[in-house]
C-alpha cells in the first residue's frame, strides 16, 4: 500500500492498528510467545520471530478510520465473540451477524498487510480496489457484495491462531483458468472460534455454493445462531478448510477450486529414481526416493526433513495427493519437529547414500 489510508484513501498521518483487536489479548487466552509468519501460500513466508500473540500491528490506516468505525466494529466483536473464543456456549443474533462478517473481512484485510513490501510488489495480497469497496460497505455495516460467512468450532492445538486468505477460481468446462482469481476464501481461527467465508470479486461469475463442514451460516443471515453447532474443525481438517476445499459449487458442471498460481508450485519430476520437487523458496529443489511416492499410492505415508541452499529447512510429509511441506525454518527446529513425530524410522539405501525418513502411523478412517 502507499502512504495513504488503505481503506478511505486519506493522506492524513497513518496510525497503528492491531490485526486482532487489543481486546483479544485481555480475555484470558494463553499469551505465551509463539512463532509468527506471514506471506504467500506457496512461497517462503515472512518470519516475524517468536513473540507474544495478538500484538501484531500494521501502520496503514488513518486515525479517522482506526478510532471511528473500526473501533466500533471491535466493540461488537468483543461483546459477541469473547465467550465463543474461550469455548463457552454463546449465540450470534441476526442483528449481530452482518457485523461479525464485516469484522472477519476487516481482520483478514488487515492481516494481509503484514506481508513484506517485496512480497506485495510481486503481486501478493488483494487488489487495492477491494479495500476501497470494503470501505464503501462499512457505513452499512455489511460485508462486501458477493460474500458468504459461516461460524464453527475449532478443536485443535491450544494457542493456535491463524488468518488465511486463499484465492479461488470458478472453473467452467471448456474455458481455461483465468489469469486472476474470481473469489477469495477467508478463514480465521482464534481460540475455539472458527470463521470461514467467501467473497466473489468477479460479479459475473458469482455462483451458489455449498459448505461441507455443516456449520451455520451467518451471512446472509438465516436466523439466530447458537454456538457450538455443526461439525468441529479439527487440526487435521484446518488446512483443507483454509484452502477453500470444503466449499463447492451448487451449479452443475461448474467447479469452485483453489486458484492454481496461488497454491501450486511447478510440478515435480522423477529423474533416476528420485522425485525432484521445487522448494518453497522458488530457487531450489529437494528430492526424495521415488519408492516413497509409490508407497503413498498404496496408502503408506512418510515424513522426512530436508533443506535447500538458501538455507532453509523443510519438514515434508507425503499424503495421498502429493508431498506437502508442513513446516519451514531453521534446521535445528525442523529436526526437532521431525524427531517429535510418531512413527517408525526407516533407512532407504540409495546410490548416493542413505535416506532417512519415518513411516507415519495409519490414521483410522472416520
C-alpha positions in Angstrom: 0.0 0.0 0.0 1.0 3.7 -0.3 1.2 6.3 2.4 -2.5 6.9 2.2 -5.1 5.1 4.3 -5.6 1.6 2.9 -9.4 1.9 3.4 -10.5 5.5 2.8 -7.5 6.8 0.9 -6.9 9.8 3.2 -3.4 11.2 3.3 -3.7 12.1 6.9 -1.0 10.6 9.2 -1.3 6.9 9.5 -1.8 5.1 12.8 -1.1 1.6 14.0 -3.9 -0.9 14.1 -3.8 -4.3 15.7 -4.5 -7.3 13.4 -6.6 -8.8 16.2 -8.1 -6.1 18.3 -6.3 -5.3 21.6 -9.3 -6.8 23.5 -8.3 -10.3 22.3 -5.2 -10.3 24.5 -7.3 -9.3 27.5 -9.9 -12.1 27.7 -7.9 -14.9 29.1 -6.2 -16.6 26.2 -2.7 -18.0 26.6 -0.1 -15.2 25.9 3.0 -17.4 25.8 5.3 -16.4 22.9 4.8 -18.2 19.6 6.4 -18.0 16.2 4.6 -15.6 13.8 4.8 -15.8 10.0 3.0 -14.1 7.1 3.2 -14.5 3.3 2.1 -16.4 0.3 0.6 -19.9 0.4 3.2 -21.4 -2.0 6.3 -19.5 -1.0 8.7 -18.8 1.8 6.7 -16.8 4.5 8.0 -13.7 6.2 9.3 -14.8 9.6 8.4 -12.3 12.2 10.1 -14.2 15.0 8.8 -15.5 18.4 6.7 -13.1 20.3 3.5 -12.8 22.4 0.4 -13.4 20.3 -2.3 -10.9 19.3 0.0 -7.9 19.4 0.9 -7.6 15.7 0.1 -4.2 14.2 0.2 -2.5 10.8 0.6 1.2 10.0 -1.8 1.5 7.1 -4.9 3.3 8.4 -5.7 6.9 9.3 -6.9 7.9 12.8 -10.4 8.6 11.5 -10.9 5.0 10.3 -8.9 3.5 13.2 -10.7 5.4 16.0 -14.1 5.5 14.3 -15.8 2.7 12.5 -13.0 0.2 13.0 -13.1 0.8 16.8 -16.9 0.4 16.9 -16.5 -2.9 14.9 -14.1 -4.2 17.5 -16.5 -3.3 20.3 -19.2 -5.5 18.8 -16.8 -8.3 18.1 -15.6 -8.3 21.7 -19.1 -8.5 23.1 -20.3 -11.2 20.7 -17.2 -13.3 20.2 -15.4 -13.3 23.6 -17.3 -16.3 25.0 -17.1 -18.2 21.8 -13.3 -17.7 21.6 -13.0 -19.1 25.1 -15.1 -22.1 24.3 -18.2 -21.0 26.2 -21.7 -21.6 24.7 -22.9 -18.5 23.0 -25.1 -17.0 20.4 -25.0 -14.6 17.5 -28.2 -12.7 16.9 -29.5 -12.0 13.5 -28.7 -8.3 14.0 -25.0 -9.0 15.0 -24.3 -11.5 12.2 -23.5 -8.9 9.5 -21.2 -7.0 11.9 -19.3 -10.2 12.6 -18.9 -10.9 8.9 -17.6 -7.3 8.4 -15.2 -7.8 11.4 -13.9 -11.0 9.7 -13.3 -9.3 6.4 -11.6 -6.3 8.1 -9.4 -8.6 10.1 -8.3 -10.6 7.1 -7.7 -7.4 5.0 -5.6 -6.0 7.9 -3.6 -9.3 8.2 -2.7 -9.2 4.5 -0.7 -6.0 5.2 1.7 -7.9 7.4 3.4 -9.2 4.4 6.7 -7.6 3.3 6.8 -4.8 0.7 8.8 -7.2 -1.5 6.0 -9.8 -1.4 3.4 -7.2 -2.2 5.5 -5.8 -5.1 5.4 -9.3 -6.6 1.6 -9.3 -6.6 0.9 -10.9 -3.2 -2.3 -9.7 -1.5 -5.7 -8.4 -2.5 -6.1 -5.5 -5.0 -6.4 -2.0 -3.5 -9.8 -1.8 -5.1 -11.1 -4.5 -2.6 -10.0 -2.2 0.3 -11.8 0.7 -1.3 -15.0 -1.3 -1.9 -14.9 -2.6 1.7 -14.7 1.0 3.0 -17.7 1.9 0.9 -19.6 -1.0 2.6 -18.7 -0.3 6.2 -21.2 2.6 6.5 -24.0 -0.1 6.1 -22.1 -2.5 8.4 -22.5 -5.2 5.8 -19.6 -7.2 4.2 -18.6 -6.9 0.6 -21.2 -7.8 -2.0 -21.0 -11.5 -3.0 -20.0 -12.6 0.5 -21.0 -15.7 2.5 -19.8 -16.5 6.0 -20.1 -19.4 8.4 -19.2 -19.9 12.1 -17.9 -23.0 13.6 -15.8 -24.5 16.4 -12.1 -25.2 16.3 -10.8 -28.3 18.0 -7.0 -28.3 17.7 -3.8 -27.2 19.2 -4.2 -24.9 22.2 -3.0 -21.4 21.5 -3.3 -21.7 17.7 -4.5 -18.6 15.8 -4.5 -18.1 12.1 -5.8 -15.9 9.3 -5.8 -17.4 5.8 -7.0 -15.8 2.6 -7.0 -18.2 -0.4 -7.7 -17.1 -3.9 -10.3 -19.4 -5.7 -11.3 -19.9 -9.3 -14.7 -20.6 -10.8 -14.0 -23.3 -13.4 -16.3 -23.8 -16.3 -15.9 -26.8 -18.7 -14.1 -25.8 -21.9 -12.8 -22.5 -20.6 -9.2 -22.1 -19.4 -8.5 -20.9 -15.9 -8.4 -17.1 -15.9 -5.3 -15.1 -15.1 -6.7 -13.8 -11.8 -8.9 -15.3 -9.1 -12.7 -14.7 -9.1 -13.2 -15.0 -5.4 -11.3 -15.5 -2.1 -11.9 -17.8 0.9 -11.3 -16.2 4.3 -10.6 -18.4 7.3 -10.0 -17.1 10.9 -9.2 -19.4 13.8 -9.0 -17.7 17.2 -9.2 -19.9 20.4 -12.3 -22.1 19.8 -13.7 -19.8 17.2 -13.6 -20.7 13.5 -14.9 -18.3 11.0 -15.0 -19.2 7.3 -16.1 -17.0 4.5 -16.1 -16.4 0.8 -16.2 -13.2 -1.3 -16.7 -13.1 -5.1 -14.7 -10.3 -6.7 -16.0 -11.0 -10.2 -19.8 -10.5 -10.0 -20.4 -12.1 -13.4 -19.0 -15.4 -12.1 -20.8 -15.4 -8.7 -22.4 -18.8 -8.1 -24.4 -20.5 -5.4 -22.1 -22.5 -3.1 -22.2 -25.4 -0.7 -20.3 -25.8 2.6 -19.4 -29.4 3.5 -18.4 -28.8 7.2 -22.1 -28.4 8.2 -21.7 -25.3 10.3 -24.3 -22.5 10.4 -24.3 -19.6 8.0 -24.2 -16.1 9.5 -24.1 -14.1 6.2 -26.5 -13.7 4.6 -28.3 -14.2 7.9 -30.7 -17.1 8.2 -31.8 -16.5 11.8 -30.2 -16.6 15.2 -27.2 -18.9 15.6 -26.3 -21.0 18.6 -22.7 -21.9 19.2 -21.3 -24.5 19.0 -23.4 -26.1 16.2 -22.3 -28.4 13.5 -19.1 -30.4 12.9 -16.0 -29.1 14.6 -12.9 -28.2 12.6 -10.0 -30.3 13.8 -6.3 -29.6 13.5 -6.1 -32.2 10.7 -9.0 -30.5 8.8 -7.8 -26.9 9.1 -5.6 -26.7 6.0 -8.4 -28.3 3.9 -10.8 -25.7 5.2 -8.4 -22.8 4.8 -7.6 -23.8 1.2 -11.3 -23.5 0.3 -11.6 -27.2 -0.3 -14.8 -27.5 1.8 -16.6 -25.0 -0.4 -18.2 -26.3 -3.5 -20.3 -25.2 -6.5 -24.0 -25.7 -6.3 -24.2 -25.3 -10.1 -24.0 -28.4 -12.2 -20.8 -28.8 -14.3 -19.2 -25.7 -12.6 -16.4 -26.2 -10.1 -15.0 -23.9 -7.3 -11.4 -24.7 -6.6 -8.2 -23.0 -5.3 -6.7 -20.7 -7.9 -3.7 -22.7 -9.2 -1.0 -19.9 -9.3 -1.6 -19.1 -5.6 -1.3 -22.6 -4.1 0.7 -24.8 -6.5 4.4 -25.0 -7.2 5.7 -26.2 -10.5 5.2 -29.9 -10.9 7.7 -32.3 -9.5 9.6 -34.6 -11.9 11.1 -38.1 -11.5 14.8 -38.4 -12.5 16.9 -41.5 -11.9 14.6 -42.9 -9.3 14.2 -39.7 -7.3 11.3 -37.3 -7.1 12.6 -33.7 -7.6 10.3 -31.1 -6.0 10.6 -27.3 -6.3 11.2 -25.8 -2.9 9.1 -23.1 -1.4 11.9 -20.6 -1.8 11.3 -20.7 -5.6 15.0 -21.0 -6.3 16.0 -24.6 -5.4 14.5 -28.1 -5.2 14.7 -31.1 -2.9 14.4 -34.7 -3.8 13.3 -38.0 -2.2 13.3 -41.6 -3.3 10.5 -42.5 -5.8 9.7 -45.6 -3.8 8.2 -43.2 -1.2 5.8 -41.9 -3.8 4.9 -45.4 -4.8 4.2 -46.1 -1.1 1.9 -43.1 -0.9 -0.2 -44.6 -3.7 -0.7 -47.7 -1.5 -1.8 -45.6 1.4 1.5 -45.7 3.3 2.8 -42.3 4.2 6.2 -40.9 5.3 7.8 -37.8 6.8 11.3 -36.5 6.3 13.4 -33.4 6.9 15.3 -31.8 4.1 16.7 -28.4 3.1 17.9 -26.2 0.3 20.8 -23.8 -0.4 19.0 -20.6 0.9 19.5 -22.1 3.6 16.0 -23.2 4.6 15.0 -26.5 6.2 11.6 -28.2 5.4 9.5 -30.8 7.1 7.9 -32.9 4.4 5.0 -35.4 4.7 3.6 -37.5 1.9 -0.1 -37.7 1.5 -2.5 -39.3 -1.0 -2.3 -36.4 -3.4 1.3 -35.2 -3.1 4.2 -34.5 -0.8 3.4 -31.5 1.4 5.6 -29.0 3.2 4.4 -29.0 6.8 6.9 -26.5 8.3 9.8 -24.3 7.2 12.5 -22.8 9.3 16.0 -23.3 10.8 17.4 -26.8 10.5 17.5 -27.4 14.3 13.9 -26.6 14.7 12.8 -28.7 11.8 14.9 -31.6 13.1 13.2 -31.3 16.5 9.8 -31.4 14.8 10.8 -34.4 12.8 12.0 -36.2 15.9 8.8 -35.5 17.7 6.6 -37.1 15.0 5.2 -40.6 15.9 6.2 -43.4 13.6 8.9 -45.9 12.7 12.2 -44.6 11.3 13.2 -46.2 8.0 16.5 -46.1 6.2 16.4 -46.4 2.4 19.7 -47.3 0.7 20.5 -45.2 -2.4 23.5 -45.0 -4.7 24.3 -41.6 -3.2 24.0 -42.8 0.4 21.3 -43.3 3.0 17.9 -41.6 3.0 16.3 -41.4 6.5 12.5 -41.0 7.0 9.7 -42.0 9.2 6.8 -44.2 8.3 3.8 -42.5 9.8 1.1 -44.4 11.8 -2.1 -45.2 9.9 -4.9 -42.9 11.0 -8.2 -44.9 11.3 -10.9 -43.9 8.9 -13.9 -42.0 10.1 
